[in-house]
Amino acid sequence: MPIIESAVVRSSKSLAQARQRTIQQYREWQRSVPTMVEMYQLSMPMSVVRAKIREEFEKQRYVSDLKTIDTLLTKGQMDFQETMNAWKQQSQLMNYFAKEEADPKPVTFLEKFYAGV
């Protein structure tokens, strides 16, 4: 099990530097997917985990405020450290995938009735 030490909180001096740090963090997450799948015994292919990581990074793609980017990078590094040091439970990790695995919500009256809603 790899042990990830805490990183020093840094501030980016420019958007280009923040972009480089973001790409570095993204690659770090992607490289750790095989270890993550093995460590947490995930019952899904690595491609699904990689796609979810990309989706999480894409959510913040158009953030342009430097302080906000630095905050997101710090939170991402903390999340990476918690994940790789096995400080999270499997259920916490699976919360990221809850939307994909959840049953579709009932729409019609009969579907709602059968579901007990």
C-alpha positions as CSV (number, residue, x, y, z in Angstrom):
1,M,0.0,0.0,0.0
2,P,1.5,3.3,-1.0
3,I,1.8,6.1,1.5
4,I,1.3,9.6,0.2
5,E,2.7,12.3,2.4
6,S,0.9,15.6,2.8
7,A,1.8,18.2,0.3
8,V,2.7,21.8,1.0
9,V,0.0,24.2,0.1
10,R,1.2,26.3,-2.8
11,S,-0.2,29.3,-4.7
12,S,0.0,29.5,-8.4
13,K,1.6,32.7,-9.8
14,S,-0.2,32.5,-13.1
15,L,-3.0,30.6,-14.9
16,A,-0.4,28.7,-16.9
17,Q,1.2,27.5,-13.7
18,A,-2.2,26.5,-12.3
19,R,-2.9,24.6,-15.5
20,Q,0.3,22.7,-15.2
21,R,-0.4,21.8,-11.6
22,T,-3.9,20.7,-12.6
23,I,-2.6,18.5,-15.4
24,Q,0.0,17.0,-13.0
25,Q,-2.7,16.2,-10.4
26,Y,-4.9,14.7,-13.1
27,R,-2.1,12.4,-14.3
28,E,-1.4,11.4,-10.7
29,W,-5.0,10.4,-10.2
30,Q,-5.0,8.4,-13.5
31,R,-1.8,6.6,-12.7
32,S,-3.1,5.5,-9.4
33,V,-6.3,3.8,-10.8
34,P,-4.9,0.3,-10.8
35,T,-3.8,0.6,-7.2
36,M,-7.1,2.1,-6.2
37,V,-9.1,-0.7,-7.9
38,E,-7.0,-3.4,-6.2
39,M,-6.9,-1.7,-2.8
40,Y,-10.6,-1.0,-2.5
41,Q,-11.6,-4.2,-4.4
42,L,-13.8,-2.3,-6.7
43,S,-16.1,-4.4,-8.9
44,M,-15.9,-2.2,-11.9
45,P,-13.4,-1.9,-14.8
46,M,-10.6,0.6,-14.6
47,S,-12.1,2.4,-17.6
48,V,-15.1,3.4,-15.6
49,V,-13.0,4.7,-12.7
50,R,-10.8,6.7,-15.2
51,A,-13.9,8.1,-16.8
52,K,-15.3,9.2,-13.4
53,I,-12.0,10.9,-12.6
54,R,-12.1,12.8,-15.9
55,E,-15.7,13.8,-15.2
56,E,-14.8,15.2,-11.8
57,F,-12.0,17.3,-13.3
58,E,-14.2,18.4,-16.2
59,K,-16.8,19.8,-13.8
60,Q,-14.3,22.6,-12.9
61,R,-12.9,23.0,-16.4
62,Y,-14.0,26.7,-16.9
63,V,-13.0,28.0,-13.5
64,S,-10.7,31.0,-14.2
65,D,-10.2,32.5,-10.7
66,L,-6.6,31.7,-9.6
67,K,-7.5,31.5,-5.9
68,T,-10.4,29.2,-6.6
69,I,-8.2,27.0,-8.8
70,D,-5.6,26.8,-6.0
71,T,-8.3,25.8,-3.5
72,L,-9.6,23.1,-5.8
73,L,-6.1,21.8,-6.3
74,T,-5.5,21.7,-2.5
75,K,-8.8,19.8,-2.0
76,G,-7.9,17.5,-4.8
77,Q,-4.5,16.7,-3.3
78,M,-6.1,16.1,0.1
79,D,-8.7,13.7,-1.5
80,F,-5.9,11.9,-3.3
81,Q,-4.0,11.5,-0.1
82,E,-7.0,10.2,1.8
83,T,-7.8,7.7,-1.0
84,M,-4.3,6.4,-1.5
85,N,-3.5,6.0,2.2
86,A,-6.8,4.0,2.6
87,W,-8.2,6.6,5.0
88,K,-11.5,6.3,3.1
89,Q,-13.9,3.4,3.4
90,Q,-15.1,1.6,0.2
91,S,-18.5,3.0,0.7
92,Q,-17.2,6.6,0.6
93,L,-15.4,5.9,-2.6
94,M,-18.5,4.3,-4.1
95,N,-20.5,7.4,-3.5
96,Y,-18.8,8.9,-6.5
97,F,-20.4,6.2,-8.6
98,A,-23.8,6.2,-7.0
99,K,-25.4,8.0,-9.9
100,E,-24.3,5.4,-12.4
101,E,-25.4,2.4,-10.3
102,A,-28.6,3.8,-8.9
103,D,-31.9,2.6,-10.3
104,P,-33.8,5.1,-12.5
105,K,-36.3,7.2,-10.6
106,P,-39.9,6.4,-11.2
107,V,-41.6,8.9,-13.6
108,T,-45.1,7.8,-14.2
109,F,-47.9,7.3,-11.6
110,L,-47.7,3.5,-11.7
111,E,-43.9,3.4,-11.5
112,K,-44.1,5.6,-8.4
113,F,-47.0,3.5,-7.0
114,Y,-45.0,0.3,-7.5
115,A,-41.9,1.9,-5.9
116,G,-43.9,2.9,-2.9
117,V,-43.3,6.6,-3.3
